[in-house]
């Protein structure tokens, strides 16, 4: 029986594609290993969003080819977004890779592994509830992809070039998948897509995400529902209304990207800092306990000291709960590629660190309010290097990107993994909290 090692790079949406590929392989009798040295097949699901992601993919492919050249009789497969965008160049760089698969054909992975011919699909692959899937996240939670592609045309983003136009799954298919996951012990569903708030528009639904959530809140034993990745223009009243339901985590990840009017216009985005702050205020009035996350880009062409100062002021004023920052990466084929990359890498890095420092101070102060509080957390597992600590998250913390709640346990306690438990917060640092279980 052949052993497969799959390395999934990039975002949670990529992870689902990887899980679907593993599902098809498991159905065909393959087994999985984490040690690439023990694998008969090495699959790299690449990310091609920005330069650092491409660099990581190149390094991973190079290491995979090295493993093959050591004399091991293995087959190397390159898949995913980077392959979809740059297969010709990658084939030249890595001629020893055995098969190439972009974003259209994840369901053909068995044929790719076995060296069989297959016909490539016309558009990006979008799985459904019938697709086999080997879920790799902790038992208590999972991602569910509700759509593929993007309907926006941000000047810096290559996603529409990679994934194509927006395509929603049906509400029925999503609900059936969630029912399957809950039957396996999943307690938290994280709904993801490039823009979850646009969900259903392509199918003629004006408030598709709200309608989807109406269906999902009826699922018994589903405890938490989280929405990831929403555009500011798409945050509607019906969405905010349904988010008052107890099962739906009071959490939104809204990528504002920048605050300066000139930069926002060049990015082909809709909300500058002033409009973004008004939206934040509106959301907080409707959902007082909301936890907000955003993503920002520094070093976009035309971002001088004044424009960057606007961005810093926005971060200070917004007082967001969580924040991610990326250095601008020019992507060929995007609308702003012709602007070049005039800002030096060291300047970008300095600006990135300045933003992180502002946010670190905000996060440290925000964590202070949790001291002495008690609330429910989802327990994911033991910390790898310290079995006396459990890794968990509150409703205000998304998996893999936000801070966590660490729980002190002793050997006399019952096993709390994959359960929702009430904890009291006894300490905090910049991003994480320390709690103790309430018996």
N, C-alpha and C positions, 0 to 999 in steps of 0.2 A: 504494500500500500504506500503510495507516494506521499511524502511530507511536504507541506507548503509553508513558507514563511512570507507573510505579507507586511510590508512597511508602509503605513499610511501617513502621508505628509499633509500639512495644511490644516484646513478648517474642519468643523464638525460635519459639514455637508460632504466633504471628501470621505470622512470616516464612515458615513452611511453607505456611500458607494463601495467602500472597501468591505463593509459588512455584507453587502449584497453579493459581491464577488465570492466571499468566503462561503456564503449560503449556497451558491450554485456549486462550488467545489465540494462542500460537505455532502451535498445531495448526490454527487457523482462518486463519493467514496474516498475523497482525499482527507488526510488528517493534517493538523496544524501544529507548528512548532514556533517558538519565539527565538530560538538560537539559529541564526542563518547558516552556521557551519553544519547543522544537522539536516538542512533542507535539501530536497530534490528539486524544488521549484522556488525561485525567489521572485516575488512580485513587488514592484515599487509603484504605489499610487501617488503620482506627483502633484505638486501645486505649482502653478505658473503665474500667480497673481502679481507679485512684485519681485524685484531682483533678489532679495535675501531668500525668498522661497525657491527661486530658480537655482541659486547657489547651493542650497541644501539638497535639492533634487539632483543636481550634477554630482555632488559629493557622494550621495547615496548610491547613485547609479555606478559611479567609479568604483566604490567599495564592493558593490555586487559583482561587477565584472572581475575585480581582483579575486574574489572568492572563487569564481568560475575558473579563472586561469591557474588557480593553485592545483588544478588537476581533478577537481570535483566534477562529477558528471551531473551538472545541474543546468536547469533552464531558467534564463532570466527574462522576465516580462516587465516592460515599462508601460504604465497606464496613466490616465488622468489628464488634468488640465494643461500641464506643460507639454505633454505629448500632442494634445489636440492643437495647440498653438504653434509648436516648433518641432514637429516630428522630423522634418527634412534635416534640420541642423543637428538634431540629437542623433539621428542615424549616422551622420558623418562622424560625430564625436565619439559614439559608442557602437562601433560596428559589431561588437560581440554580443549585443543584446539580441535575444532570439525572436522576440515578438513585440510589436508596438500596438497600443490600443488607446485611443483618445477617450472622449467622454460619451461617445455614442453607443458603445458596445459592451458595457459591463456584463450584460447577460450572456455574452459570448466567451466569457473567460475560460470555460472548460476547453473550448475549441482552440483558443490561443495557447493554453498550457500544453495541449496535446499536439500542437502543430497542424491542426486541421484548418482548411479554408472556411471562411464565413463571409457573408455579405454584410458590409457596414451599413448601419441605419442612417437615415437622412437627417435625423436630429438628435440632440442630446438625450441620453437614456434617462427615463424617469420611472422608478420602480413603483409598485403598488402593493396592496396587502397580500397578493398571491405570490409575490416574489420571495424566494427563500432568503433568509437573512440570519447571519450568525452575529448576534449582538455582543459587542466586546466591552461595553461599559459595565459598571457594577450592576448587580441584579436589581437594585432598587430604582434605577432610573435609566432612561433611554432618550435618544433623539428620534424625532419623526420629521422627515422632510415633506413639506406640504406642496412644494412647487419646484420648478426648475427654471433657469433662465432669469432674465431681468427686463423690465419694461422701461427702465430709465436710461438716460444717455449721458451719464457723468463723463466729463471730458478726459478724466485720468484713468478710467476703469476699463479693463479688458474683459470683464466678465461677460458682457453681451456678445463679444467676439468669440468667446470660448463656449458659452452655454446656449447662446441663441435667445429667441424671444421668450417671454414669460409664459409658462404653461402650468396651470393648477391641476393637482389631483382632485378627484371628486371628494365631497364631504363623506360619502358612504365608504369609500376606500380608506380614507384616513381613520375614520371611526373604527372600521373593522380591524385595521392594524393595531390601533390602541387597545382594543378589546383583547387581541391576541397577546400583546405585551403585558397587559394587566394580569391575564390568566397565568403568566409566567412569573409573577411577583413584582412587576414594575409598579412603583408608587408615584413616580414623577415623570411626566411627559414634557419634553422640551421641543416645542414646535419651531422648526427652522426652515428658512429659505433665504434667497438673496434679499428679498423684501417680503416678509410675512404679512405686512399690513396691506399689500396690494392683492392678497390672495382672493381669487374668484373673479377679479375684474375681467380677465380674459374669457370667462364663461358667462359674463353678463350679470354677475352679482355685484351690487353696489356696496354691500356691507358683508362681504364674504367671510372675513375673519371672525366677525361677531357671530355670524350664523354657524360657523364651524364650532366656535367655543360653546354656543348654546347646546349643540349636540354632544360635545365631549363632557360637559359637566354632569351629564346624566349617567356616566359610566360608574358603576359601583366599584369600590375599592381603588379607584383612581383618586389619589389624595391631592396631588399638586399638578397644575398645568402652567407651564411657563412659555412666554412668547419671546423669541429672539429675533432681532434684526427688523426694525421698523423705520420707515422713512418719515421725517417730520411732517411732510405734506399729507401723509396718509393716516395720521392719528385722528380718528373720527370720534364724534360723540357716542355713537352706538358702541364703539370699541371700549371707550372709557366706562360706559355704563355697564357692560357685561363684565368688565374687569373688577367690578365691585363684588362679584360672586366669590364666595369663600374659597372654592377650589382653585381659582386662578391666582397665581402668585402676583402680588402687587410689584411688578418688575417690568421695565421696558429697556431695551437696548436700542438707542436711536443714534445712528451715526451722523453727527452734525458736520464733521470734516474740517470746518473752519468757521471763523466768525467775521472776518473782514469782508466788507461789501465787494470790493474789487476782486479779491481772491475767490469768493463764492461765485461771482458771475463768471469768472474764468473757468471755474470747476463745473459750471453748468448745474449748480445746485440751487435750491429754492430759498433756503433760510439763512440769512445772515445772523450775526450775534444778537441783534435786537429782537428779531422775530423768534429766534430760538429761545431767548429768555422769556418771552411772552408765552410761548408754548409750554415751557417748563413750569411756569407759574400756573397756567391753566390746568395742567396735569396734576400738580400738587394740590390744588384746591379741590379737584374732583376725587383724588386718591391721596389723602394726607400721608399715608404710610408708604407711598411709592418709593421704590429704589430705582434710580436711573443710572444707566451706563451710556457712554458715548465713545466714538472713535474719532480721532483727529489726525490730520496730516500736517507735518511741518516741512518747510523747504520747497513748497510749491513755487514754480516760476513766478516771479513778481513779488514774492514775500520778502519785503525789506524790513528794517527795524520797526517801522510804524505799523505795518500789517501784522507783524509778529506780536507787537505790544497789544493790539486789539485782541488777538487770540488769548494771550495771557490774562487780560482783563476779563474776558469771557469765562475762562476757567475759574477764576477767582469769584466771579459773580454768580455763576451757575451753581456752585457748591454741589456738584454731582457726586453720587455715591461711588461710582466705579468709572475708570477711564483707561482707554488704550490709545497709544500714540505711535504713528508710523512716520518714517522719513519718506518723502516723495520719491517715487521710482518711475522714470519715464517708460511707458509701454508702447512699443511700435504698433501703429494702427489706431491708437486712440486720438481723439480730437486735439489734445494738447501736446502731442508728441513733437510737433514742429517747434514748440517753444523751447525745446532743448532741456538741459538740466544745469542752469546757470549757478545754482547755489552749491557751494563746496560741501563735501560730505562732513567735514569737521564742524561746519556751521550748523548743518542739519542736526548733527549729534548733540551739539551744545544746546540747541533749541529744544530738542526732544527731552533732554535731561532737565532743562528749566521747567518744562510743563510737568514732568513727572514729580519734580520737587514741590511745585505748587499743589499738585493733587495729593502728594504724600501727607502734607500738612493738613489738608482738608480731611483726608481719610482717617488720620490719627485722631482728630477732634471728633469726627462723627462716631468713631468706635467707642468714644468715651460714654456716649449716651446708653450703650448696652450694658455697662457695668451694673451688676445687681439685678438686671432684668432676667426674666425666664421666658423662653419661647421654644417652639418645636424645631427640631433639626432632623434632617434626613441623614442617617449614618451610612457611609459608603464602605468603610473598611478600616483596617488597622494601618497606621503609618508604617511604611516599609522599614525604616531604620529605628523605630521605637514602638514595640507592640503594646506598650502601656498607654499609648495615645490613639484615640479613634479619630478618623477624618470624617467630618460632617459639614453640612451646609444648612443655613437658614433659608427661608423663603426669599430673602433679599439677596441671595448669592447664587449666581449662575454657575453651572459646573465648568471646571477647567480654566476659567478666565478671571474669576473674582477671588476674594479672600475666602477662608474657610473657618469653621469652628472646630477647634481641637478639644477633645474630651479626655480628661484623665480617668482611667479605669484601673481596677485591680482584679486579681485572678478570681476573687469570690463573686464578682458580678456576673449576671447572665450575659449571654452573647447578644449584643445590641446591633450587630451588623445587619444591614438591609431592613432597618426599621425606622420609624419616626418616633423620636424620643424628646421629652421635655428636658431642657438643661437650664442651669443658672450660669450666667456669665460672671467669671471671677477675675479675669484679667484680659488685656488686649495689647496688641502691638500696632504697627502702622496699618496693616491690612487684615490680619487674622485676629480671631477671638479665642479665648480659652474658657471652657465651660466644664461644669460637673453635672452628672445626671441627677435628676430629682427622682428619688425612689418612689 
